[in-house]
Amino acid sequence: MNRKCQLLKKNGMSCSADAQVGKSVCIFHDPERSSDAVRARRAGGIARSQPASVLSHDTLEQPLRCVKEVSILLGDSINRVRRGEIDPRVANTVGYLSAILLKALEQGEVEERLSKLEAAVTREKDAGQGHQ
């Protein structure tokens, strides 16, 4: 179980960082590791200031009308992440939105099949009433 740092931040609020193993403070509040804390803050700032890698604006849109087309997009996104061409956060968003789209496509198929069954039942009823 991760314990939280016991010290307060400069603004008086509790520090929400995880405490180091065997200590009651995080790396940022440990006087023995102040140089590590400076490096960590700098690395965090650099990583945060770098723009996410995205596709160029002239990239053609991927059709996403069926499961196969969504699968192609996901495969392409996976390979681009592996090659370092797009940011994993962008690919994660693509994956999340793809899951929602796949559910919507599935729901649309179910609704279409249900409509066809309802139409067939209605035709059967109408045909059966015509013979009486």
Phi, psi and omega in degrees: 000127180280128174266154179266155178302139183273350184270166179260150175282173182301331180277003177089354180275156178296143176286133182260005180285153177290139176288152177290154179300128179078005180230164180259004182233158177276175180300328184287335180254006180270112182299334179288342184238030183299323180292325176295321180296319179298314179298319181295317179297317180297315180297320178296319179293320179294314181297322182289330184274352179279131179292149177293142177284123180230168178286154179293158183294339181268008177293132179293145179289144178271125176294141183226051185268346183212171182301319181299316181293322177293321178298321178297316178300314181296317178299317178297317180296318179300313181294324178292324176295316181298328179272355180078021182274334175227151181294137178304330178293324177294315179297324178297319178294318177301316179298316180297312180294326177296320178298318178295315180298318179298321177296319179295318178297318178297316179298320178298320178295318180297316180296321179295317178296320179296318178299318179296319178295317178298319178296319179295319179296318179297316178298319179297316179299314181297319179293321180291324179287333179288335181275349184276000000 
